[in-house]
Amino acid sequence: MLSFPSRISGYDRLFRVLIDSGASENYARRVSIQLNRSIYDGATRRASPHSVVRVKMADGKVVTSPKVLVDLPTSVGDFVSTEQFYVIDLDDRWDLILGMRWLEKHQP
């Protein structure tokens, strides 16, 4: 696992990013995404009201959230790409988690 701060377009503060090969997908912390109401509201408008996502966390706890997806420009060093994230209720350690979807796509 690798962690680092990253600036995300549309947000005034640095996001704490974790690259985690144990995560199958990319995840964004709901509270962090809500800091930009326009981005969050746009993502929730596109979400299906009856669709949910269930994520098993590292501690074994299962988090169930509405299936909200957000596309964010993400930078890792000099590398910049737009990535899709599931918006879920993460604890406050990380704002974004780049999982296997990102690792397999970019093979850093």
PyMOL commands that set and color helices and strands:
alter all, ss='L'
color gray80, all
select helices_A, chain A and resi 30-33+37-46+100-106
alter helices_A, ss='H'
color red, helices_A
select strands_A, chain A and resi 2-7+14-19+27-29+52-56+62-66+69-76+79-88+96-98
alter strands_A, ss='S'
color yellow, strands_A
deselect
rebuild
show_as cartoon
